[in-house]
Amino acid sequence: MTSSEDQKVLMAKIGAAHGIRGEVRVKPFGDDPLSFTDYGVLTTKDGRSFEVEKARVQKTVVVTKFKGITDRNQAEELNGLDLYVSRDQLPEPEEDEFYYSDLNGLTVLDRSGETRGKIVAVQNFGAGDLLEIRPARGKSFYIPFTKDFVPEIDLDEKLVKIDLPEDYLSEGEPSEEAPDR
């Protein structure tokens, strides 16, 4: 079990270089696109540190200049890096708000109390947040991260209760008969 001091929270992902002066496009995670600039030093999984010199929102990315990155070649080497802060640097979330890192590893129970698996990731492919749940056997599956599908989250007990429609996980066709063509 990791302690909260060494837990890392993903704040942003570095994308392509922008221009010739060492700027990069950064995809931020979270509601405020500039929030990753508020925490001083950001780290990568392999322990490298980056500090934001300046940042500006441009459409869906934040064009960012990191200290010490002065040309396009250096900027191109950063493409694909994930940037993290320590969990203890972040404020406590409001009621009914969660950091994705707090949800990973939680046990998922359905309304009958049967274990459905563990949360392995929170994804967003553009249409809203999805919980990726990996069962003990079989492929992982996704459910919408909404109050209807996830009515209860208990971080102290490390449990998430889900409420799925009757045939949500069935492999076959939907239960209503398809109209004749």
C-alpha positions in Angstrom: 0.0 0.0 0.0 1.4 3.4 -0.9 1.2 6.3 1.5 -0.4 9.5 0.3 2.9 11.3 0.5 4.3 9.3 -2.5 1.0 9.1 -4.5 1.2 10.9 -7.7 -1.7 12.6 -9.5 -1.6 13.1 -13.3 -2.0 16.8 -14.1 -1.1 17.1 -17.8 0.5 15.4 -20.8 3.1 17.1 -22.9 2.3 17.0 -26.7 4.0 18.3 -29.8 6.5 21.2 -29.9 5.1 24.6 -30.6 7.3 27.0 -32.6 11.1 27.2 -32.4 11.7 28.6 -28.9 11.1 25.5 -26.8 7.4 25.8 -26.2 5.2 22.7 -26.2 1.5 22.0 -26.4 0.2 20.5 -23.1 -3.1 18.7 -22.6 -4.3 19.5 -19.1 -6.5 17.2 -17.0 -9.1 18.7 -14.7 -11.6 21.5 -14.9 -9.2 24.4 -15.0 -6.8 24.2 -18.0 -4.1 26.2 -16.2 -4.3 24.4 -12.9 -1.2 22.3 -13.6 0.8 25.6 -13.5 -0.1 26.3 -9.8 2.0 23.6 -8.2 5.6 24.6 -8.9 7.6 21.6 -9.9 5.9 18.8 -11.9 7.6 15.4 -12.2 7.5 12.5 -14.6 7.3 8.8 -13.8 11.1 8.5 -14.3 11.8 11.3 -11.8 12.5 14.2 -14.1 11.3 17.6 -12.9 9.8 20.5 -14.9 8.9 24.0 -13.9 6.5 26.1 -15.9 7.9 29.5 -17.0 4.8 30.7 -18.8 1.6 29.2 -20.2 -1.3 30.4 -22.3 -4.5 28.6 -23.3 -4.9 28.1 -27.0 -8.0 26.2 -28.1 -7.9 22.8 -26.4 -4.2 22.9 -25.3 -2.0 25.1 -23.1 1.0 26.4 -24.9 3.7 26.1 -22.3 7.3 27.2 -21.8 9.3 25.1 -19.3 12.4 26.5 -17.6 15.5 25.2 -19.3 13.8 24.2 -22.5 15.1 26.7 -25.0 14.7 25.2 -28.5 12.5 23.1 -30.7 14.8 20.0 -30.5 14.6 20.0 -26.7 10.8 20.5 -26.8 10.3 17.6 -29.3 12.1 15.3 -26.8 9.3 15.9 -24.2 6.4 14.8 -26.5 4.3 12.2 -24.7 5.5 12.8 -21.2 3.0 12.7 -18.4 3.3 15.4 -15.7 2.4 14.6 -12.0 2.2 16.3 -8.6 2.2 14.7 -5.2 -1.3 13.9 -4.0 -0.6 15.9 -0.7 0.0 19.1 -2.7 -3.6 19.1 -3.9 -6.6 20.6 -2.0 -9.1 18.1 -0.6 -11.9 17.7 -3.1 -15.4 19.0 -2.5 -18.2 16.6 -1.5 -19.1 14.4 -4.6 -15.8 15.3 -6.3 -12.9 12.9 -6.5 -9.4 12.8 -7.8 -9.1 10.0 -10.3 -6.1 8.6 -8.5 -8.2 8.1 -5.4 -10.6 5.8 -7.4 -8.0 3.5 -8.9 -8.0 0.1 -7.1 -11.4 0.5 -5.5 -13.5 -2.6 -5.4 -16.7 -2.4 -7.5 -19.9 -4.0 -6.2 -23.2 -4.3 -8.0 -26.6 -3.6 -6.4 -26.9 -7.3 -5.2 -23.5 -6.9 -3.5 -21.6 -9.1 -6.0 -18.0 -8.0 -6.7 -17.7 -6.9 -10.3 -14.0 -6.1 -10.3 -11.7 -3.2 -9.5 -11.4 0.3 -11.0 -8.2 0.4 -13.1 -8.6 3.8 -14.8 -10.9 6.7 -15.4 -11.0 7.5 -19.1 -12.6 10.3 -21.1 -12.8 9.7 -24.9 -14.8 12.9 -25.4 -18.3 12.1 -24.3 -17.8 12.2 -20.5 -15.9 10.3 -17.8 -15.9 6.5 -17.8 -14.8 4.1 -15.1 -12.7 1.2 -16.5 -13.5 -1.8 -14.4 -11.4 -5.0 -14.6 -13.2 -8.1 -13.4 -11.4 -11.1 -11.8 -11.8 -12.9 -15.1 -12.5 -11.6 -18.6 -12.1 -8.3 -20.3 -12.3 -5.0 -18.6 -15.5 -2.9 -19.3 -16.5 0.7 -19.0 -19.4 2.4 -17.3 -20.4 6.1 -17.4 -19.1 7.9 -14.3 -22.5 9.4 -13.4 -24.7 9.4 -10.3 -27.2 7.0 -12.0 -24.5 4.3 -12.8 -22.3 5.0 -9.7 -24.7 6.0 -6.9 -22.2 5.4 -4.0 -18.5 5.8 -3.5 -16.9 5.0 -0.1 -13.2 6.0 -0.1 -12.8 4.9 3.5 -14.1 1.3 2.8 -12.4 1.4 -0.7 -15.7 0.4 -2.3 -17.8 1.7 -5.2 -21.4 0.6 -5.7 -22.7 0.5 -9.3 -26.2 0.2 -10.6 -26.3 -1.2 -14.1 -29.3 -1.7 -16.5 -30.4 -5.3 -16.7 -28.6 -6.3 -19.9 -25.7 -3.8 -19.7 -22.9 -6.5 -19.6 -24.6 -9.0 -21.9 -22.6 -10.0 -25.0 -25.6 -10.4 -27.3 -28.0 -8.0 -29.0 -30.2 -5.6 -27.0 -33.3 -7.3 -25.6 -35.8 -5.4 -27.7 -36.5 -7.0 -31.0 -34.9 -5.2 -34.0 -37.4 -3.9 -36.5 -37.6 -5.9 -39.8 -35.8 -4.3 -42.7 
